[in-house]
């Protein structure tokens, strides 16, 4: 009875330890809640960036050629199947990708948190810290590009889920039924491989922890054989195979240096690079006025002067090398004394080895590009994978703490409270960036629907190019997909024949307007913006925003694009968006226009306000 009571007290911890655990859980909850609200508020509902190039492939080539094509060195076969389903069943509205991708991210974070919370070798504080790290490692909004872009959400977080699921299978294979469990692990790695380029790194990670778990060789042969098959398909069979092989640049010194610098990117992006004008010059006006980021910037500049290292150059390389050395130190008990890792350690080691292998893939596969643009090693499209590396290291460090005395263990765990503190300024900053891109995306949709193409949204899309972008817009319009599937898109240029009445409950206000030129033929167009101060529910539920000319022809559309003027982007709620942006084609500066809400079903309209000369 006494031993049982002692075990319960040990699991529950002392009062200071409970307070510390509560702080960890609250921090994790804050990050999780704000990130999920950011996804709900600002996940991008319109095609962006390289999606124009992808939709050109999906809509112009027959199946299965359109899902097997090489995409910038990657083979996202599984995500492409999901995108085709979204095109055919949901009119390319991005929601399937956003919902599934967010579910993959949540399942990944939940699984890692559960493994940490259930690890009875850790103290209560350490278990709570592992939960917090699982949340921040996955949902830190410095990865806003990956979390808010449905295209990225699917392939990136599907890989992460496959990685965690595969490590669980390998752990179970070490306890029994190795053939069955390693077959499932092989399937997870194969799905990861054909989700995005880094997915191939799942195989060596899973094979290594299988060896640590003493999985029989005949069972380990399954993922090894699957790896060979995937490599043959990837490099020699599927279309574009020469493009994959041609990307490798085998210069060990330069490649490994960039790999190490790439691993350091979470620390550079979150803290040490905040004062670097090349990396964060666009954000200084948002960072400097606030005490916490200002303090972090000062500390970064002080340590840079003290060490003589520029953090976005040789300083980042030194951090990456230190991270690799730390991993080797933490792996020593498993390599030297042949200790068998528990379930949490399996996941942590798998995350580290996967990210390390991915660093090598990026370092050698993008070497020429990174030499031309060295700051791109810290780009948001790469940041997610180094976050996994440091998440895995954090979990292994917590596990190592279990061997220390309990008071010392809690004190060391308390140092992990620095993680949410350091990451918070960029968490808030990139939430604002995501909201800005959301508004730009909604503007691009209004521009396309109004047939008034704004060069700022389409001509500057370097990921696709103007010719491909225009061709894709025509394909989307012809098939009524994406922004052209929205109500009223087929009414452009037609006369509005419904009854138009002055609004009684909907109050709208103009915020500004600018005259531009269509990027195709330089004819005049106009962009306007406004917001609805009251009656937003009635306005949104009753139809779509349009612009009428003096003869009641529909000459433009608007999209809801921001919450309201000066609203905070980092939120814990999901309000309706009251602000809107719209375009007018063939704009006449001497003409009068009316911004209206048209009921898509009944054809009745409400006048919001007039745009007069």
C-alpha positions as CSV (number, residue, x, y, z in Angstrom):
1,X,0.0,0.0,0.0
2,X,2.8,2.4,0.9
3,X,4.7,1.7,-2.3
4,X,1.5,2.3,-4.3
5,X,0.9,5.6,-2.5
6,X,4.5,6.6,-3.2
7,X,4.1,5.8,-6.9
8,X,1.0,8.0,-7.0
9,X,2.8,10.9,-5.3
10,X,5.7,10.5,-7.6
11,X,3.4,10.7,-10.7
12,X,1.6,13.7,-9.3
13,X,4.7,15.5,-8.3
14,X,5.3,18.1,-5.6
15,X,3.4,21.4,-5.5
16,X,6.1,23.4,-7.3
17,X,6.4,20.7,-9.9
18,X,2.6,20.8,-10.5
19,X,2.8,24.6,-10.9
20,X,5.6,24.2,-13.4
21,X,3.7,21.5,-15.3
22,X,0.7,23.8,-15.4
23,X,2.8,26.6,-16.9
24,X,4.0,24.2,-19.6
25,X,0.5,23.1,-20.4
26,X,-0.9,26.6,-20.5
27,X,1.9,27.7,-22.8
28,X,1.2,24.8,-25.1
29,X,-2.5,25.6,-25.0
30,X,-1.9,29.2,-25.9
31,X,0.2,28.3,-28.9
32,X,-2.3,25.6,-30.0
33,X,-5.3,27.8,-29.7
34,X,-3.8,30.8,-31.4
35,X,-2.5,28.7,-34.3
36,X,-5.8,26.9,-34.8
37,X,-7.6,30.3,-34.8
38,X,-5.0,31.5,-37.4
39,X,-5.8,28.6,-39.6
40,X,-9.5,29.1,-39.3
41,X,-9.2,32.8,-39.9
42,X,-6.5,33.1,-42.5
43,X,-6.0,29.8,-44.3
44,X,-5.7,30.9,-47.9
45,X,-8.8,30.1,-49.9
46,X,-7.5,31.0,-53.3
47,X,-4.7,29.5,-55.5
48,X,-1.3,31.1,-54.7
49,X,2.3,30.8,-55.8
50,X,3.2,27.6,-57.6
51,X,-0.4,26.4,-57.5
52,X,-1.0,28.1,-60.8
53,X,1.7,26.0,-62.4
54,X,0.2,22.9,-60.7
55,X,-3.3,23.6,-61.8
56,X,-2.1,24.0,-65.3
57,X,-0.7,20.5,-65.1
58,X,-3.8,19.0,-63.4
59,X,-6.3,20.6,-65.8
60,X,-4.4,20.2,-69.1
61,X,-2.9,16.7,-68.8
62,X,-4.8,13.4,-68.7
63,X,-4.9,11.2,-65.6
64,X,-2.5,9.6,-64.3
65,X,0.1,11.7,-66.2
66,X,-1.0,14.8,-64.3
67,X,-0.2,13.3,-60.9
68,X,3.1,11.6,-61.8
69,X,4.9,14.7,-63.2
70,X,8.0,15.9,-61.5
71,X,7.3,19.0,-59.4
72,X,10.4,21.1,-58.7
73,X,12.4,18.0,-57.9
74,X,9.5,16.4,-55.9
75,X,7.0,13.8,-56.6
76,X,3.8,14.7,-54.6
77,X,1.7,11.8,-56.0
78,X,-0.4,11.3,-52.9
79,X,-1.2,15.0,-52.4
80,X,-1.9,15.4,-56.1
81,X,-4.6,12.7,-55.8
82,X,-6.2,14.7,-53.0
83,X,-6.0,17.9,-55.1
84,X,-7.6,16.2,-58.1
85,X,-10.4,15.0,-55.8
86,X,-10.8,18.6,-54.6
87,X,-11.0,19.8,-58.2
88,X,-13.6,17.3,-59.3
89,X,-15.8,17.3,-56.2
90,X,-15.3,20.6,-54.5
91,X,-14.5,23.0,-57.4
92,X,-10.9,23.5,-56.2
93,X,-12.1,25.5,-53.2
94,X,-9.0,24.6,-51.1
95,X,-11.1,23.4,-48.2
96,X,-10.3,19.7,-48.5
97,X,-6.6,20.4,-48.5
98,X,-6.9,22.9,-45.5
99,X,-9.1,20.5,-43.4
100,X,-7.0,17.4,-44.2
101,X,-3.7,19.2,-43.8
102,X,-4.7,20.7,-40.4
103,X,-5.9,17.3,-39.3
104,X,-2.6,15.8,-40.2
105,X,-0.8,18.5,-38.2
106,X,-3.1,18.1,-35.2
107,X,-2.8,14.3,-35.3
108,X,1.0,14.6,-35.4
109,X,1.2,17.0,-32.5
110,X,-1.3,15.0,-30.5
111,X,0.5,11.7,-31.0
112,X,3.9,13.1,-29.9
113,X,2.2,14.9,-26.9
114,X,0.5,11.6,-26.0
115,X,3.7,9.6,-26.1
116,X,5.4,12.2,-23.9
117,X,2.6,12.4,-21.4
118,X,2.4,8.6,-21.1
119,X,6.2,8.3,-20.6
120,X,6.3,7.3,-16.9
121,X,10.0,7.5,-16.8
122,X,9.7,11.3,-16.9
123,X,8.6,13.6,-14.0
124,X,5.3,15.4,-14.2
125,X,7.0,18.6,-15.2
126,X,9.0,16.9,-17.9
127,X,5.9,15.2,-19.3
128,X,4.1,18.5,-19.5
129,X,7.2,20.0,-21.1
130,X,7.1,17.3,-23.8
131,X,3.4,18.2,-24.5
132,X,4.3,21.8,-24.9
133,X,7.3,21.0,-27.2
134,X,5.0,18.8,-29.3
135,X,2.6,21.7,-29.8
136,X,5.2,24.4,-30.5
137,X,7.3,22.2,-32.7
138,X,4.3,21.6,-35.0
139,X,2.2,24.7,-34.7
140,X,4.7,27.6,-34.3
141,X,3.4,30.3,-36.7
142,X,6.9,31.1,-38.1
143,X,5.8,28.1,-40.3
144,X,2.7,30.1,-41.4
145,X,3.4,29.4,-45.0
146,X,3.1,25.7,-44.3
147,X,0.1,26.0,-41.9
148,X,-2.0,28.4,-43.9
149,X,-1.4,27.2,-47.5
150,X,-3.5,24.1,-48.2
151,X,-1.1,23.0,-50.8
152,X,1.8,22.9,-48.3
153,X,-0.4,21.7,-45.4
154,X,-1.2,18.5,-47.1
155,X,2.2,17.3,-48.3
156,X,4.3,18.6,-45.4
157,X,2.1,17.4,-42.5
158,X,1.3,14.2,-44.2
159,X,5.0,13.4,-44.2
160,X,5.2,14.3,-40.5
161,X,2.2,12.1,-39.6
162,X,3.7,9.2,-41.6
163,X,7.0,9.7,-39.8
164,X,5.4,9.5,-36.4
165,X,3.1,6.7,-37.4
166,X,6.1,4.8,-38.8
167,X,8.1,5.2,-35.6
168,X,5.2,3.9,-33.6
169,X,5.1,0.8,-35.9
170,X,8.8,0.2,-35.5
171,X,8.5,0.5,-31.7
172,X,5.7,-2.1,-31.8
173,X,7.8,-4.3,-34.1
174,X,10.4,-4.5,-31.4
175,X,7.8,-6.1,-29.1
176,X,6.2,-8.6,-31.4
177,X,4.7,-9.4,-34.8
178,X,7.8,-7.7,-36.5
179,X,6.7,-8.6,-40.1
180,X,3.3,-7.0,-39.8
181,X,4.5,-3.9,-38.0
182,X,7.4,-3.3,-40.3
183,X,5.1,-3.7,-43.3
184,X,3.0,-0.9,-41.9
185,X,6.2,1.2,-41.3
186,X,7.3,0.6,-44.9
187,X,3.9,1.8,-46.1
188,X,4.2,5.0,-44.0
189,X,7.7,5.7,-45.4
190,X,6.5,5.0,-49.0
191,X,3.5,7.4,-48.6
192,X,6.0,10.0,-47.2
193,X,8.3,9.5,-50.2
194,X,5.5,10.2,-52.7
195,X,4.2,13.1,-50.7
196,X,7.2,15.4,-51.0
197,X,10.9,15.3,-51.7
198,X,12.2,15.0,-48.0
199,X,9.9,12.0,-47.5
200,X,12.5,9.6,-48.7
201,X,14.5,10.4,-45.5
202,X,11.9,8.5,-43.5
203,X,13.4,5.2,-44.6
204,X,16.9,5.5,-43.1
205,X,15.3,7.0,-39.9
206,X,13.0,4.1,-39.5
207,X,15.6,1.5,-40.3
208,X,17.9,3.0,-37.7
209,X,15.4,2.9,-34.9
210,X,14.4,-0.6,-36.0
211,X,18.1,-1.6,-35.5
212,X,18.1,0.0,-32.1
213,X,14.9,-1.9,-31.2
214,X,16.5,-5.2,-32.3
215,X,13.9,-5.9,-34.9
216,X,14.8,-9.1,-36.7
217,X,16.8,-8.7,-39.9
218,X,14.2,-10.4,-42.0
219,X,11.7,-7.7,-40.9
220,X,14.1,-4.9,-41.4
221,X,14.5,-6.2,-45.0
222,X,11.0,-5.0,-45.7
223,X,11.6,-1.2,-45.4
224,X,15.1,-1.7,-47.1
225,X,13.5,-3.4,-50.1
226,X,10.7,-0.8,-50.2
227,X,13.4,1.9,-50.2
228,X,15.1,0.4,-53.2
229,X,11.8,0.1,-55.1
230,X,10.9,3.7,-54.3
231,X,14.3,5.0,-55.4
232,X,14.1,3.1,-58.7
233,X,10.7,4.6,-59.3
234,X,11.7,8.0,-58.2
235,X,15.0,8.3,-60.0
236,X,14.6,6.1,-63.1
237,X,11.0,5.2,-64.0
238,X,8.6,8.1,-63.4
239,X,8.5,11.1,-65.7
240,X,11.3,13.7,-65.2
241,X,13.7,11.2,-63.7
242,X,16.7,13.0,-65.3
243,X,15.7,16.2,-63.6
244,X,15.9,14.6,-60.2
245,X,19.4,13.2,-60.7
246,X,20.6,16.4,-62.3
247,X,19.9,18.5,-59.1
248,X,22.6,16.8,-57.0
249,X,25.8,18.9,-56.5
250,X,28.4,16.7,-54.8
251,X,30.7,19.2,-53.1
252,X,31.0,17.9,-49.6
253,X,32.4,21.0,-47.8
254,X,29.9,23.5,-49.2
255,X,27.0,21.1,-49.0
256,X,27.6,20.1,-45.4
257,X,28.1,23.7,-44.4
258,X,24.7,24.7,-45.8
259,X,23.2,21.6,-44.2
260,X,24.4,22.7,-40.8
261,X,23.3,26.3,-41.3
262,X,19.9,25.0,-42.4
263,X,19.6,23.0,-39.2
264,X,20.1,26.2,-37.1
265,X,17.2,28.1,-38.8
266,X,14.7,27.8,-35.9
267,X,17.1,29.6,-33.6
268,X,17.9,32.2,-36.3
269,X,14.3,32.8,-37.3
270,X,13.0,32.9,-33.7
271,X,15.7,34.9,-32.0
272,X,19.3,35.3,-33.3
273,X,18.4,36.6,-36.7
274,X,15.8,39.2,-35.6
275,X,18.3,42.1,-35.9
276,X,19.6,40.9,-39.3
277,X,18.4,43.4,-41.9
278,X,18.8,40.9,-44.7
279,X,16.5,38.4,-43.0
280,X,14.1,40.6,-41.1
281,X,14.5,44.1,-42.6
282,X,10.8,44.0,-43.6
283,X,9.7,43.4,-40.0
284,X,11.8,45.9,-38.0
285,X,9.0,48.4,-37.8
286,X,6.8,45.8,-36.2
287,X,9.4,44.3,-33.9
288,X,11.3,47.2,-32.4
289,X,8.5,49.0,-30.6
290,X,7.6,45.9,-28.5
291,X,9.7,45.2,-25.4
292,X,10.1,41.4,-25.8
293,X,11.3,41.3,-29.4
294,X,13.4,44.5,-28.8
295,X,15.1,42.7,-25.9
296,X,15.7,39.6,-28.1
297,X,17.2,41.8,-30.8
298,X,19.5,43.5,-28.4
299,X,20.7,40.1,-27.0
300,X,21.2,38.8,-30.5
301,X,23.3,41.8,-31.5
302,X,25.3,41.7,-28.3
303,X,26.1,38.0,-28.7
304,X,27.0,38.6,-32.3
305,X,29.5,41.3,-31.3
306,X,30.9,39.1,-28.5
307,X,31.4,36.0,-30.7
308,X,32.3,37.9,-33.8
309,X,30.0,35.6,-35.8
310,X,27.2,36.7,-38.1
311,X,24.3,34.4,-37.1
312,X,22.9,34.1,-40.6
313,X,26.3,33.0,-41.9
314,X,29.1,31.2,-39.9
315,X,27.2,31.6,-36.6
316,X,24.3,29.5,-38.0
317,X,26.7,26.9,-39.3
318,X,28.3,26.7,-35.8
319,X,24.8,26.2,-34.2
320,X,24.0,23.5,-36.7
321,X,27.2,21.6,-36.0
322,X,26.6,22.0,-32.2
323,X,23.1,20.5,-32.7
324,X,24.6,17.5,-34.5
325,X,27.2,17.0,-31.7
326,X,24.4,17.1,-29.2
327,X,22.5,14.5,-31.0
328,X,25.5,12.2,-31.1
329,X,25.9,12.7,-27.3
330,X,22.3,11.8,-26.7
331,X,22.4,8.8,-28.9
332,X,25.5,7.4,-27.1
333,X,23.6,5.2,-24.6
334,X,21.7,3.6,-27.5
335,X,24.8,3.1,-29.6
336,X,27.5,2.2,-27.0
337,X,25.5,0.4,-24.3
338,X,22.8,-0.8,-26.8
339,X,20.0,0.5,-24.6
340,X,16.6,0.0,-26.2
341,X,14.7,3.3,-26.7
342,X,11.1,3.6,-25.4
343,X,8.3,4.8,-27.5
344,X,9.0,8.5,-26.9
345,X,12.6,8.1,-27.7
346,X,11.8,6.2,-30.9
347,X,9.7,9.2,-32.1
348,X,12.4,11.7,-31.0
349,X,15.3,9.8,-32.7
350,X,13.2,9.4,-35.8
351,X,12.4,13.1,-36.0
352,X,16.1,14.0,-35.5
353,X,17.4,11.5,-38.1
354,X,14.8,12.4,-40.6
355,X,15.6,16.1,-40.3
356,X,19.3,15.4,-40.4
357,X,18.9,13.4,-43.6
358,X,16.7,16.1,-45.0
359,X,19.3,18.7,-44.3
360,X,21.8,16.7,-46.4
361,X,19.2,16.4,-49.2
362,X,18.6,20.2,-49.2
363,X,22.3,21.0,-48.7
364,X,23.4,19.0,-51.8
365,X,20.1,19.2,-53.8
366,X,19.8,23.0,-53.6
367,X,23.5,23.9,-53.3
368,X,23.9,26.0,-56.4
369,X,20.7,28.0,-55.5
370,X,21.8,28.5,-51.9
371,X,25.2,29.8,-53.0
372,X,23.5,32.4,-55.1
373,X,20.9,33.3,-52.4
374,X,22.5,32.2,-49.1
375,X,19.7,33.9,-47.0
376,X,17.2,31.4,-48.5
377,X,18.6,28.7,-46.3
378,X,16.3,30.3,-43.6
379,X,13.3,30.5,-46.0
380,X,9.9,29.7,-44.6
381,X,9.4,26.8,-47.0
382,X,12.3,25.0,-45.4
383,X,11.8,25.9,-41.7
384,X,9.4,23.1,-40.7
385,X,12.0,20.3,-41.0
386,X,14.7,21.8,-38.8
387,X,11.9,22.5,-36.2
388,X,11.4,18.7,-36.1
389,X,15.1,18.3,-35.4
390,X,15.1,20.5,-32.4
391,X,11.8,19.0,-31.2
392,X,13.4,15.6,-31.3
393,X,16.5,16.9,-29.4
394,X,14.2,18.5,-26.8
395,X,12.4,15.3,-26.2
396,X,15.7,13.3,-25.9
397,X,17.0,15.9,-23.4
398,X,13.9,15.5,-21.3
399,X,14.4,11.8,-21.4
400,X,18.0,12.2,-20.3
401,X,16.8,14.3,-17.3
402,X,15.0,11.3,-16.0
403,X,18.3,9.9,-14.8
404,X,19.0,12.9,-12.6
405,X,17.7,13.7,-9.1
406,X,14.1,14.8,-9.0
407,X,14.7,18.5,-7.8
408,X,17.5,18.9,-10.4
409,X,15.2,17.3,-13.0
410,X,12.5,19.8,-12.4
411,X,14.9,22.8,-12.4
412,X,16.4,21.7,-15.7
413,X,12.9,21.1,-17.2
414,X,12.0,24.7,-16.1
415,X,14.6,26.0,-18.6
416,X,12.3,24.8,-21.4
417,X,9.9,27.7,-20.5
418,X,12.4,29.8,-22.4
419,X,11.2,28.2,-25.6
420,X,7.6,29.7,-25.7
421,X,9.1,33.0,-24.5
422,X,11.6,33.2,-27.3
423,X,9.3,31.9,-30.0
424,X,6.4,34.3,-29.1
425,X,7.4,37.5,-31.0
426,X,7.8,35.6,-34.3
427,X,4.6,33.6,-33.6
428,X,2.7,36.9,-33.5
429,X,4.7,38.4,-36.4
430,X,4.1,35.6,-38.8
431,X,0.4,35.5,-37.8
432,X,0.2,39.1,-39.2
433,X,2.1,38.0,-42.3
434,X,-0.4,35.2,-42.8
435,X,-3.3,37.6,-42.5
436,X,-1.6,40.0,-45.0
437,X,-1.2,37.2,-47.5
438,X,-4.8,36.1,-47.0
439,X,-5.9,39.6,-47.9
440,X,-3.6,39.6,-51.0
441,X,-5.1,36.2,-52.0
442,X,-8.6,37.5,-51.7
443,X,-7.7,40.6,-53.7
444,X,-6.3,38.4,-56.4
445,X,-9.6,36.4,-56.5
446,X,-11.6,39.7,-56.8
447,X,-9.2,40.8,-59.5
448,X,-9.5,37.6,-61.5
449,X,-13.3,37.4,-61.1
450,X,-13.6,41.0,-62.2
451,X,-11.5,40.4,-65.3
452,X,-9.3,43.3,-64.1
453,X,-5.9,41.7,-63.6
454,X,-3.7,43.5,-61.1
455,X,0.0,43.1,-62.0
456,X,0.9,43.0,-58.3
457,X,-0.9,39.7,-57.9
458,X,-0.3,38.0,-61.2
459,X,2.7,39.5,-63.0
460,X,4.9,39.1,-59.9
461,X,4.2,35.4,-59.4
462,X,7.7,34.1,-60.0
463,X,6.7,30.6,-59.0
464,X,4.6,30.2,-62.2
465,X,5.4,33.0,-64.6
466,X,2.9,35.2,-66.4
467,X,2.2,33.0,-69.4
468,X,1.4,30.0,-67.2
469,X,-0.6,32.1,-64.7
470,X,-2.8,33.5,-67.5
471,X,-3.4,30.1,-69.1
472,X,-4.3,28.7,-65.7
473,X,-6.8,31.5,-65.0
474,X,-8.5,30.8,-68.3
475,X,-8.7,27.1,-67.5
476,X,-10.2,27.9,-64.1
477,X,-12.7,30.3,-65.6
478,X,-13.8,27.9,-68.3
479,X,-14.4,25.1,-65.8
480,X,-15.8,27.4,-63.0
481,X,-13.2,26.4,-60.5
482,X,-11.6,28.1,-57.5
483,X,-12.5,31.9,-57.4
484,X,-14.7,31.4,-60.5
485,X,-16.9,28.9,-58.7
486,X,-18.1,31.6,-56.4
487,X,-21.7,32.9,-56.8
488,X,-22.2,35.4,-59.5
489,X,-18.9,34.9,-61.3
490,X,-20.8,34.1,-64.5
491,X,-22.7,37.4,-64.4
492,X,-19.8,39.7,-65.1
493,X,-20.8,42.1,-67.9
494,X,-24.5,41.3,-67.7
495,X,-27.2,43.7,-66.6
496,X,-28.5,43.3,-63.1
497,X,-32.3,42.9,-63.5
498,X,-33.2,42.4,-59.8
499,X,-34.7,44.8,-57.4
500,X,-32.2,47.1,-55.7
501,X,-33.1,48.6,-52.3
502,X,-31.3,50.8,-49.8
503,X,-29.9,48.8,-47.0
504,X,-31.7,49.3,-43.6
505,X,-29.4,47.2,-41.4
506,X,-26.2,46.8,-43.3
507,X,-23.9,49.8,-42.8
508,X,-20.8,50.0,-45.1
509,X,-18.0,52.5,-45.4
510,X,-15.5,53.1,-48.2
511,X,-11.8,53.1,-47.1
512,X,-10.0,54.0,-50.3
513,X,-9.6,53.5,-54.0
514,X,-6.8,53.5,-56.6
515,X,-6.7,53.5,-60.4
516,X,-4.5,50.9,-62.0
517,X,-3.8,49.4,-65.4
518,X,-4.7,45.9,-66.5
519,X,-1.5,43.9,-66.9
520,X,-2.6,42.5,-70.3
521,X,-3.6,45.5,-72.3
522,X,-3.1,48.4,-69.9
523,X,-6.8,49.4,-69.9
524,X,-7.8,51.3,-66.8
525,X,-9.1,49.3,-63.8
526,X,-9.7,50.3,-60.2
527,X,-9.2,48.7,-56.8
528,X,-11.4,49.8,-53.9
529,X,-11.7,48.7,-50.3
530,X,-14.3,49.1,-47.6
531,X,-15.7,47.6,-44.5
532,X,-19.1,46.8,-43.0
533,X,-19.5,48.2,-39.5
534,X,-22.9,46.6,-38.8
535,X,-25.1,43.9,-40.3
536,X,-22.2,41.7,-41.5
537,X,-24.2,38.5,-40.9
538,X,-27.1,39.6,-43.1
539,X,-24.6,40.9,-45.7
540,X,-22.6,37.7,-45.9
541,X,-25.6,35.3,-45.6
542,X,-27.6,37.1,-48.3
543,X,-25.2,36.9,-51.2
544,X,-22.1,38.3,-52.9
545,X,-20.5,41.7,-53.3
546,X,-20.6,43.3,-56.8
547,X,-20.2,46.6,-58.5
548,X,-22.8,48.1,-60.8
549,X,-22.2,50.9,-63.4
550,X,-24.7,53.6,-64.2
551,X,-26.6,51.2,-66.5
552,X,-26.7,48.5,-63.9
553,X,-24.2,46.2,-65.6
554,X,-22.1,44.1,-63.2
555,X,-18.5,45.5,-63.8
556,X,-16.7,44.1,-60.8
557,X,-16.7,42.0,-57.7
558,X,-15.3,42.2,-54.2
559,X,-14.1,39.6,-51.7
560,X,-14.2,39.7,-47.9
561,X,-10.5,40.0,-47.1
562,X,-9.8,41.3,-43.5
563,X,-11.5,41.3,-40.2
564,X,-11.8,45.1,-39.7
565,X,-9.4,48.1,-39.8
566,X,-6.5,47.8,-37.4
567,X,-7.7,44.4,-36.1
568,X,-5.1,42.1,-34.4
569,X,-4.0,39.1,-36.4
570,X,-3.1,36.8,-33.6
571,X,-6.4,35.9,-32.1
572,X,-8.3,33.4,-30.0
573,X,-11.6,33.7,-31.8
574,X,-12.9,33.4,-35.3
575,X,-14.8,36.6,-36.2
576,X,-16.5,37.3,-39.4
577,X,-14.5,39.4,-41.9
578,X,-16.0,42.8,-42.2
579,X,-13.5,44.3,-44.6
580,X,-13.5,43.7,-48.4
581,X,-11.4,44.5,-51.5
582,X,-12.8,44.7,-55.0
583,X,-12.0,45.6,-58.6
584,X,-13.8,47.4,-61.4
585,X,-12.9,46.6,-65.0
586,X,-12.8,49.3,-67.7
587,X,-12.9,52.0,-65.1
588,X,-14.1,55.4,-66.1
589,X,-13.0,58.2,-63.7
590,X,-16.0,60.3,-64.7
591,X,-18.6,57.6,-64.1
592,X,-20.7,56.7,-61.0
593,X,-20.6,53.1,-59.6
594,X,-22.5,51.3,-56.9
595,X,-21.2,48.7,-54.5
596,X,-24.0,46.3,-53.7
597,X,-24.8,43.0,-52.1
598,X,-26.8,40.7,-54.4
599,X,-28.7,37.7,-53.1
600,X,-27.4,34.8,-55.2
601,X,-30.8,32.9,-55.0
602,X,-33.5,35.6,-55.2
603,X,-31.6,38.3,-57.2
604,X,-32.5,41.0,-54.7
605,X,-29.8,43.6,-54.0
606,X,-28.9,46.0,-51.3
607,X,-27.0,49.2,-52.0
608,X,-24.0,49.7,-49.7
609,X,-22.5,52.9,-51.0
610,X,-21.7,54.8,-54.2
611,X,-18.3,55.5,-55.9
612,X,-18.6,58.9,-57.4
613,X,-16.3,61.0,-59.6
